[in-house]
Amino acid sequence: MCYIDSCAKKYVTMVEINKDFIKKFKAEKKKKDFEIIFNFYAPKIKSLLVRNGADVTLAEDIMHDTMINIWDKIHLYNPEKGSFSSWIYTIARNNRIDLLRKKSSQPYTDISEIDIPSDSENSQDIVERKSLTEQVKNAINLLPEKQKKVIELSFINDMTQDEIAVELNIPIGTVKSRMRLAYQKMKDNLKDITA
Amino acid sequence: MKNCPDLATIISYSSGALSKSFALLVSSHIEKCSHCKKNIDRCHEMGGSFLEETENTDLDTNSYALFLDKLEASKNKETQISEKDIFDKSSEIPVSLQRYIGRDLSSLKWSFLAPGIKKCSVKIDQKENKHLTFLKIKSKKKIPEHSHLGSELTLVLKGSFDDENGRYMAGDIADHDHTSKHEPIVTSHEDCVCVIATDGPLIFNSFIANIFQSIARI
């Protein structure tokens, strides 16, 4: 494993942030290890914030707060429950809601911190988890363009169903049905990919 | 769990696009619904996937050094855990709601709304003056048929009610939008306690009920 000189620009890949790396970081909590996580996720988190209307200074601040939360809560991350990226996504989402949209004085209740069992997993589920994010990525790419668009507007552009309806000039009922179809299709695509 | 939020509502919850009142009801439901939890987990994976795919933007010079300074500063801050942050998972109140109403339904201060119906409004956002509406409805009591200008989520906390779509028990969610009309009736022997989030007023189909609604402001 090569560590990054803070003066040097290097793009970190997900290959470096694998299960063993995260396990090691959780156990040892070394700043030089966290720098690898920081260099992969921080530019992306900031990018999403700027895209959704934050100026660059505020985006940098929110991104720093998000990274502090990741550092503080790393002991709560359980790889059995989902990918590292999906866990980071939920933390970034909560910070975005709380600090950028200012729509609430409290972020979402962090359900990842409440121990909620999912339906019991079968062998299919276990296969699904092997490189889940990669498979989800492929499954999303297989979605019909119209369905993919509503999902992107929701997850990337931070839009409500009403805002998506206005943006695409379609009734809100159509937004909902495209979301449902996209989810169902994604779930089916995941089965196809893992089969 | 028999009645769950619409999949579109689950997706909007995962992406952070629901208003706080709606998000609170969805997270309350998920606490007891492993089926929806699994759907939410899949949606979070979509979010994680989009995050990984996002193009990088330049960080400030020395961003990591600045982060480390902030991290050190944050360690020196004492985190105070207030009474409100201590949750009871065995309570009939979902953990997500305990911050706002405590761990016991008896702590709610009910006021008369209509014969057989009591109401309690709980502020959930100091900045934006947002509320959740709790209703306590007597057994066999019927809410007049109504539709909605926006969406409405109803989470049952105690007892049960029926409408055109079936029976809703504790933990179930009724997810209605402007296209749906319903006429809920309490079917449990005990009072039905539910909590409602709306983003538009209810529209009652009777003139009297509409006048009543303009006073009650649900």
Interface residues (C-beta under 8 A of the other chain):
Chain A: S6 Y11 M14 K31 E35 F38 N39 Y41 A42 P43 K44 I45 K46 S47 L48 V50 E60 M63 H64 D65 M67 I68 W71 D72 K81 G82 S83 F84 S85 S86 W87 I88 Y89 T90 A92 R93 N94 R96 I97 K102 K103 S104 S105 Q106 Y108 T109 I111 I114 D115 I116 P117 S118 D119 L132 T133 V136 K137 I140 I151 E152 S154 F155 I156 D158 M159 T160 Q161 I172 G173 V175 K176 S177 M179 R180 A182 Y183 Q184 M186 K187 L190
Chain B: D6 L7 A8 I10 I11 S12 S14 S15 G16 A17 L18 S19 K20 A23 L24 S27 I30 E31 S34 H35 K37 K38 N39 I40 D41 R42 C43 H44 E45 M46 G47 G48 S49 F50 L51 E52 E53 T54 E55 N56 T57 D58 L59 D60 N62 S63 Y64 A65 L66 F67 L68 K70 L71 S74 F87 K89 V95 S96 R99 I124 D125 Q126 K127 E128 K130 D177 H178 T179
